[in-house]
Amino acid sequence: MAEPQLKSHVFRRERETSWRELEGLLGRAERRGGIRNLDLAELIRLPMLYFASLSSLSVARNISLDHNLLAYLDDERESTGTLPTDRRIVVERFRDELGDWRLCEPGKAMA
């Protein structure tokens, strides 16, 4: 029996909602001055979304679903020197124009 094939558009569609939720949650944290200013429900949801996204990235890399996704991962590894794993979280931080520390989404361009 042939192995089922996973189509990249199906893979993406099935996971995109949680990816967007994670992106929104990180955006709220940034606007509120950091993760410590998220409410309890958001703090509980954050690691679940984060690790689900890591799992998706791992699957995509292992089965070479999408060359654009692989290029993104390579760029992330180049810019941070590492990639997140199930045992490592990558946090990028920078000082804003006032000298305060800010967290940003890994791989996202800073204006």
Sequence and secondary structure as in RCSB ss.txt:
>XXXX:A:sequence
MAEPQLKSHVFRRERETSWRELEGLLGRAERRGGIRNLDLAELIRLPMLYFASLSSLSVARNISLDHNLLAYLDD
ERESTGTLPTDRRIVVERFRDELGDWRLCEPGKAMA
>XXXX:A:secstr
       HHHHHHHHHHHHHHHHHHHHHHHHTTSGGGS HHHHHHHHHHHHHHHHHHHHHHHHT  HHHHHHHHH
HHHHHSS  BTTB   EEEE TTS EEEE TT    
